[in-house]
Amino acid sequence: MLVVAKKTLAETKAVAHCPKPPQMEGYPMKEWTVEVYILDEAGKEKPARCFQKVVYNLHPSFESPVQTFHEPPFKCTNEGWGEFEMTIDCYTTEKGGKQSILHDLNFAEPTYENIHTIQFKNPSQALQAILRETGPLPTDEDRKARKVQDTTTKKKKTYDLEKMADVIPRLNEDDLLHIIQLIHDNKNDDTYIMNNPDAGEFSIDLYTMPDNLCRVMWEFLVRIT
């Protein structure tokens, strides 16, 4: 199952007059600042902690045309006289994850805000937790429904997902590898798995597992604990 989390990104710009003499006749110098935020459900600006760095690709005439920032709000401040389009690359906390947006730098207004909808495909559990700081994810309602269904039918089942979630992280390496093998052997298309071997991370949403997988995992856990 492909999980896509959508968030609203805003990049804001503020312009002020710069006292330095103009470099081009008739074009006064400006000092401008661009910042990157995530908007919450109420439209309020929140720190974009889902990004580990933001790279601004400025006009090649700048002394430093590529500028990188690692802390929200990823504030980029420069001086100049000309308007131009820049690409802003926002790198997520996931390996290889990048969101690129186009920003039209102009001086028509002293401040303005550009809004973009960005998508995170199959974010890890850690990134999902960060994204939830600014509002629920599209899959949260489905997950909640599955959890309610599991709670109301728990007496009819021979397994307990909440107990599984408590026990599995405390297993030794061999037992964890066996659990992972059971998952691979019994999962279906709706089973949400994130596997990042480079980071040594494997995670699964237990509420997306088919009934047969839940049963075999539960039987194994009962046997070893």
C-alpha positions as a Markdown table, in Angstrom:
| # | Residue | x | y | z |
|---|---|---|---|---|
| 1 | Met | 0.0 | 0.0 | 0.0 |
| 2 | Leu | 1.4 | 3.4 | -1.0 |
| 3 | Val | 1.1 | 5.9 | 1.8 |
| 4 | Val | 1.2 | 9.6 | 0.7 |
| 5 | Ala | 1.2 | 12.3 | 3.3 |
| 6 | Lys | 0.3 | 15.8 | 2.1 |
| 7 | Lys | 1.3 | 19.0 | 3.7 |
| 8 | Thr | 1.0 | 22.7 | 2.9 |
| 9 | Leu | 4.3 | 24.5 | 2.5 |
| 10 | Ala | 4.7 | 28.3 | 2.6 |
| 11 | Glu | 7.7 | 30.3 | 1.6 |
| 12 | Thr | 7.5 | 33.9 | 2.7 |
| 13 | Lys | 9.5 | 36.9 | 1.5 |
| 14 | Ala | 10.2 | 40.3 | 3.0 |
| 15 | Val | 11.8 | 43.2 | 1.2 |
| 16 | Ala | 13.5 | 46.3 | 2.7 |
| 17 | His | 15.4 | 49.2 | 1.0 |
| 18 | Cys | 19.1 | 48.8 | 1.2 |
| 19 | Pro | 21.2 | 52.0 | 1.9 |
| 20 | Lys | 24.0 | 50.9 | -0.5 |
| 21 | Pro | 24.4 | 52.7 | -3.8 |
| 22 | Pro | 22.7 | 51.1 | -6.8 |
| 23 | Gln | 24.8 | 48.8 | -8.9 |
| 24 | Met | 22.5 | 49.5 | -11.9 |
| 25 | Glu | 21.3 | 53.0 | -12.7 |
| 26 | Gly | 17.5 | 53.3 | -11.9 |
| 27 | Tyr | 17.4 | 50.1 | -9.9 |
| 28 | Pro | 17.8 | 50.8 | -6.1 |
| 29 | Met | 19.3 | 48.1 | -4.0 |
| 30 | Lys | 17.0 | 45.9 | -1.9 |
| 31 | Glu | 17.6 | 43.6 | 1.0 |
| 32 | Trp | 15.3 | 40.5 | 0.9 |
| 33 | Thr | 14.6 | 37.5 | 3.0 |
| 34 | Val | 13.0 | 34.2 | 2.2 |
| 35 | Glu | 11.9 | 31.7 | 4.9 |
| 36 | Val | 10.2 | 28.2 | 4.7 |
| 37 | Tyr | 7.4 | 27.0 | 6.9 |
| 38 | Ile | 4.7 | 24.3 | 7.1 |
| 39 | Leu | 1.2 | 25.5 | 7.6 |
| 40 | Asp | -1.0 | 23.7 | 10.2 |
| 41 | Glu | -4.7 | 23.0 | 9.8 |
| 42 | Ala | -5.5 | 26.6 | 10.9 |
| 43 | Gly | -3.1 | 28.0 | 8.3 |
| 44 | Lys | -0.6 | 29.1 | 10.9 |
| 45 | Glu | 3.1 | 29.0 | 10.2 |
| 46 | Lys | 5.0 | 26.2 | 12.0 |
| 47 | Pro | 8.7 | 25.3 | 11.9 |
| 48 | Ala | 9.3 | 23.0 | 8.9 |
| 49 | Arg | 11.1 | 20.3 | 11.0 |
| 50 | Cys | 10.4 | 17.7 | 8.4 |
| 51 | Phe | 13.3 | 19.1 | 6.4 |
| 52 | Gln | 16.9 | 18.6 | 7.5 |
| 53 | Lys | 18.2 | 21.3 | 5.1 |
| 54 | Val | 16.9 | 23.7 | 2.5 |
| 55 | Val | 19.0 | 24.8 | -0.5 |
| 56 | Tyr | 18.3 | 28.1 | -2.3 |
| 57 | Asn | 19.5 | 28.2 | -5.9 |
| 58 | Leu | 19.9 | 31.9 | -6.6 |
| 59 | His | 20.7 | 33.8 | -9.8 |
| 60 | Pro | 24.2 | 32.8 | -11.1 |
| 61 | Ser | 25.3 | 36.5 | -10.8 |
| 62 | Phe | 25.3 | 36.2 | -7.0 |
| 63 | Glu | 28.7 | 35.6 | -5.4 |
| 64 | Ser | 27.3 | 32.6 | -3.6 |
| 65 | Pro | 24.5 | 31.3 | -6.0 |
| 66 | Val | 23.9 | 28.1 | -4.0 |
| 67 | Gln | 23.1 | 28.7 | -0.3 |
| 68 | Thr | 22.3 | 26.0 | 2.2 |
| 69 | Phe | 20.6 | 26.2 | 5.6 |
| 70 | His | 20.0 | 23.5 | 8.2 |
| 71 | Glu | 17.7 | 25.0 | 10.8 |
| 72 | Pro | 14.1 | 26.2 | 10.5 |
| 73 | Pro | 13.0 | 28.7 | 9.3 |
| 74 | Phe | 15.9 | 28.2 | 6.8 |
| 75 | Lys | 16.3 | 32.0 | 6.6 |
| 76 | Cys | 18.0 | 33.2 | 3.4 |
| 77 | Thr | 18.9 | 36.9 | 3.3 |
| 78 | Asn | 20.6 | 38.7 | 0.5 |
| 79 | Glu | 21.0 | 42.0 | -1.2 |
| 80 | Gly | 20.5 | 42.9 | -4.9 |
| 81 | Trp | 18.6 | 45.0 | -7.4 |
| 82 | Gly | 17.1 | 42.4 | -9.8 |
| 83 | Glu | 14.1 | 40.1 | -9.7 |
| 84 | Phe | 14.5 | 36.5 | -10.7 |
| 85 | Glu | 13.1 | 33.0 | -10.3 |
| 86 | Met | 14.9 | 30.6 | -8.0 |
| 87 | Thr | 14.5 | 26.9 | -7.2 |
| 88 | Ile | 14.3 | 26.0 | -3.5 |
| 89 | Asp | 15.2 | 22.4 | -2.7 |
| 90 | Cys | 13.9 | 21.1 | 0.6 |
| 91 | Tyr | 15.5 | 17.9 | 1.8 |
| 92 | Thr | 13.4 | 15.7 | 4.1 |
| 93 | Thr | 14.7 | 13.7 | 7.0 |
| 94 | Glu | 14.4 | 10.6 | 4.8 |
| 95 | Lys | 17.5 | 9.4 | 2.8 |
| 96 | Gly | 17.2 | 10.8 | -0.7 |
| 97 | Gly | 14.0 | 12.7 | -0.1 |
| 98 | Lys | 13.8 | 16.1 | -1.8 |
| 99 | Gln | 11.0 | 18.5 | -2.5 |
| 100 | Ser | 11.7 | 21.2 | -5.1 |
| 101 | Ile | 9.6 | 24.4 | -5.4 |
| 102 | Leu | 9.9 | 27.4 | -7.7 |
| 103 | His | 10.0 | 30.8 | -6.1 |
| 104 | Asp | 9.4 | 34.1 | -8.0 |
| 105 | Leu | 11.5 | 36.7 | -6.3 |
| 106 | Asn | 10.0 | 40.1 | -7.0 |
| 107 | Phe | 9.7 | 43.5 | -5.3 |
| 108 | Ala | 6.1 | 44.4 | -6.2 |
| 109 | Glu | 5.0 | 44.0 | -2.5 |
| 110 | Pro | 7.0 | 44.5 | 0.7 |
| 111 | Thr | 6.0 | 41.0 | 1.9 |
| 112 | Tyr | 4.2 | 38.1 | 0.3 |
| 113 | Glu | 3.6 | 34.4 | 0.8 |
| 114 | Asn | 3.6 | 31.5 | -1.7 |
| 115 | Ile | 1.7 | 28.4 | -0.9 |
| 116 | His | 2.5 | 24.9 | -2.2 |
| 117 | Thr | 1.1 | 21.4 | -1.5 |
| 118 | Ile | 3.8 | 18.9 | -1.1 |
| 119 | Gln | 3.7 | 15.1 | -0.8 |
| 120 | Phe | 5.7 | 12.6 | 1.2 |
| 121 | Lys | 5.6 | 9.1 | -0.3 |
| 122 | Asn | 5.8 | 6.3 | 2.3 |
| 123 | Pro | 7.3 | 8.4 | 5.1 |
| 124 | Ser | 9.0 | 6.5 | 7.9 |
| 125 | Gln | 7.3 | 6.3 | 11.3 |
| 126 | Ala | 9.8 | 9.0 | 12.6 |
| 127 | Leu | 8.9 | 11.4 | 9.8 |
| 128 | Gln | 5.2 | 10.7 | 10.2 |
| 129 | Ala | 5.5 | 11.7 | 13.8 |
| 130 | Ile | 7.0 | 15.0 | 12.8 |
| 131 | Leu | 4.4 | 15.6 | 10.1 |
| 132 | Arg | 1.6 | 15.0 | 12.7 |
| 133 | Glu | 2.9 | 18.0 | 14.6 |
| 134 | Thr | 1.1 | 20.2 | 12.1 |
| 135 | Gly | -2.0 | 18.1 | 11.7 |
| 136 | Pro | -3.2 | 14.5 | 11.0 |
| 137 | Leu | -2.1 | 12.5 | 8.0 |
| 138 | Pro | -4.5 | 11.1 | 5.4 |
| 139 | Thr | -4.0 | 7.5 | 6.7 |
| 140 | Asp | -4.8 | 8.4 | 10.3 |
| 141 | Glu | -8.6 | 8.0 | 10.0 |
| 142 | Asp | -8.2 | 4.6 | 8.4 |
| 143 | Arg | -5.8 | 3.5 | 11.0 |
| 144 | Lys | -8.1 | 4.8 | 13.8 |
| 145 | Ala | -11.0 | 2.8 | 12.3 |
| 146 | Arg | -8.9 | -0.3 | 12.2 |
| 147 | Lys | -7.9 | 0.2 | 15.8 |
| 148 | Val | -11.5 | 0.7 | 16.9 |
| 149 | Gln | -12.5 | -2.4 | 15.0 |
| 150 | Asp | -9.7 | -4.4 | 16.6 |
| 151 | Thr | -10.8 | -3.2 | 20.1 |
| 152 | Thr | -14.5 | -4.1 | 19.6 |
| 153 | Thr | -13.7 | -7.6 | 18.2 |
| 154 | Lys | -10.7 | -8.3 | 20.5 |
| 155 | Lys | -12.7 | -11.0 | 22.4 |
| 156 | Lys | -13.3 | -12.9 | 19.2 |
| 157 | Lys | -9.6 | -12.9 | 18.2 |
| 158 | Thr | -6.8 | -15.0 | 19.4 |
| 159 | Tyr | -4.2 | -12.2 | 19.3 |
| 160 | Asp | -3.7 | -8.7 | 20.8 |
| 161 | Leu | -2.1 | -6.0 | 18.6 |
| 162 | Glu | -1.4 | -3.7 | 21.5 |
| 163 | Lys | 0.5 | -6.4 | 23.3 |
| 164 | Met | 2.4 | -7.2 | 20.1 |
| 165 | Ala | 3.5 | -3.6 | 19.8 |
| 166 | Asp | 4.8 | -3.7 | 23.4 |
| 167 | Val | 6.6 | -7.1 | 23.1 |
| 168 | Ile | 8.2 | -6.9 | 19.6 |
| 169 | Pro | 10.7 | -4.0 | 20.3 |
| 170 | Arg | 12.1 | -6.0 | 23.3 |
| 171 | Leu | 12.9 | -9.1 | 21.3 |
| 172 | Asn | 16.5 | -10.3 | 20.6 |
| 173 | Glu | 17.9 | -10.1 | 17.2 |
| 174 | Asp | 17.2 | -13.7 | 16.1 |
| 175 | Asp | 13.6 | -13.4 | 17.1 |
| 176 | Leu | 13.2 | -10.1 | 15.4 |
| 177 | Leu | 14.6 | -11.6 | 12.2 |
| 178 | His | 12.0 | -14.4 | 12.5 |
| 179 | Ile | 9.2 | -11.8 | 12.9 |
| 180 | Ile | 10.4 | -10.0 | 9.8 |
| 181 | Gln | 10.4 | -13.2 | 7.8 |
| 182 | Leu | 6.9 | -14.0 | 9.0 |
| 183 | Ile | 5.8 | -10.5 | 7.8 |
| 184 | His | 7.4 | -11.0 | 4.4 |
| 185 | Asp | 5.8 | -14.5 | 4.0 |
| 186 | Asn | 2.3 | -13.5 | 5.1 |
| 187 | Lys | 1.8 | -9.8 | 4.2 |
| 188 | Asn | -0.7 | -8.6 | 1.6 |
| 189 | Asp | -1.0 | -5.4 | -0.6 |
| 190 | Asp | -2.6 | -3.4 | 2.3 |
| 191 | Thr | 0.3 | -4.1 | 4.7 |
| 192 | Tyr | 2.2 | -0.9 | 5.3 |
| 193 | Ile | 5.9 | -1.6 | 5.7 |
| 194 | Met | 8.9 | 0.8 | 5.7 |
| 195 | Asn | 12.2 | -1.0 | 5.2 |
| 196 | Asn | 15.4 | 1.1 | 5.2 |
| 197 | Pro | 18.4 | -1.3 | 5.4 |
| 198 | Asp | 21.0 | 1.5 | 5.2 |
| 199 | Ala | 19.6 | 3.0 | 8.4 |
| 200 | Gly | 18.9 | -0.3 | 10.0 |
| 201 | Glu | 15.2 | 0.5 | 10.2 |
| 202 | Phe | 12.3 | -1.8 | 9.7 |
| 203 | Ser | 8.8 | -0.7 | 10.7 |
| 204 | Ile | 5.2 | -2.0 | 10.1 |
| 205 | Asp | 1.8 | -0.6 | 10.9 |
| 206 | Leu | 0.3 | -3.6 | 12.9 |
| 207 | Tyr | -3.2 | -2.4 | 12.1 |
| 208 | Thr | -2.7 | -3.0 | 8.4 |
| 209 | Met | -1.7 | -6.7 | 8.8 |
| 210 | Pro | -4.0 | -9.4 | 7.5 |
| 211 | Asp | -5.6 | -11.7 | 10.0 |
| 212 | Asn | -3.5 | -14.7 | 9.2 |
| 213 | Leu | -0.3 | -12.7 | 9.7 |
| 214 | Cys | -1.5 | -11.5 | 13.1 |
| 215 | Arg | -2.3 | -15.1 | 14.1 |
| 216 | Val | 1.1 | -16.6 | 13.2 |
| 217 | Met | 3.0 | -13.7 | 14.8 |
| 218 | Trp | 0.9 | -14.0 | 18.0 |
| 219 | Glu | 1.5 | -17.7 | 18.2 |
| 220 | Phe | 5.3 | -17.2 | 17.8 |
| 221 | Leu | 5.4 | -14.4 | 20.4 |
| 222 | Val | 3.4 | -16.6 | 22.9 |
| 223 | Arg | 5.8 | -19.4 | 22.3 |
| 224 | Ile | 8.9 | -17.4 | 23.0 |
| 225 | Thr | 7.7 | -15.1 | 25.8 |
